[in-house]
Amino acid sequence: MKNPFLKTVILGLSAGMRSMAPLSLITTKFNKNKQLGLQNSKLNFMQSGITSNLLDIAALGELAGDKDPNASNRTETLSVLGRCASGALVGATVYKAAFKNPLHGAMLGATAALASTFIFFHLRKKITRKTGKNNLVAMTEDVLAFSAASVVK
C-alpha cells in the first residue's frame, strides 16, 4: 500500500486496539527496507534494529498483559494517551518516510487511535457480555490489530 493517508489510518486504528502492534510492525518493515525519507531525520531511529527488537518485545508483553484480569482499562487517561502517542508516532513516521509533513501524519494517527480505542473497547465489552468469552474476544482483537497493521506493506 503506497498511500500514506490510508497506511496511517489503518496503523492508527491498530494502535487503538494494541498500542505496540503498529510500532512493532512498522519498525520491523523499515528496518528491513530503509526509507530515504527517514534518513537524517529525528525519526530515523524508527528503522533501527534495536528499536525494532525493543518494540517487538513490548508488543509481546502487551499481548500477555491484556489477558490479565487486573489489567488497567484502555479508556483510562494514561492508556488513551499512550495509544494516541503510538498512533501519532507511527503516523509521523509513515508520513516522513513518504516525504510528507510528519505533523499531519501524527495528527491523523492519533485521531484514528483515539477513535479506535473507544470503538473497540465498547465492542469488546458488548461481545464479551453476550458470549462470556473475554479471552477469546481479546485474542480475536489481537489478530485484528496485527492483521490490520500488517496490511501496510
Sequence and secondary structure as in RCSB ss.txt:
>XXXX:A:sequence
MKNPFLKTVILGLSAGMRSMAPLSLITTKFNKNKQLGLQNSKLNFMQSGITSNLLDIAALGELAGDKDPNASNRT
ETLSVLGRCASGALVGATVYKAAFKNPLHGAMLGATAALASTFIFFHLRKKITRKTGKNNLVAMTEDVLAFSAAS
VVK
>XXXX:A:secstr
   HHHHHHHHHHHHHH TTHHHHHHHHHHHHS  TTTTTSTTGGGGSHHHHHHHHHHHHHHHHHHT TT   TT
SHHHHHHHHHHHHHHHHHHHHHTTS HHHHHHHHHHHHHHHHHHHHHHHHHHHHHH  HHHHHHHHHHHHHHHHH
T  
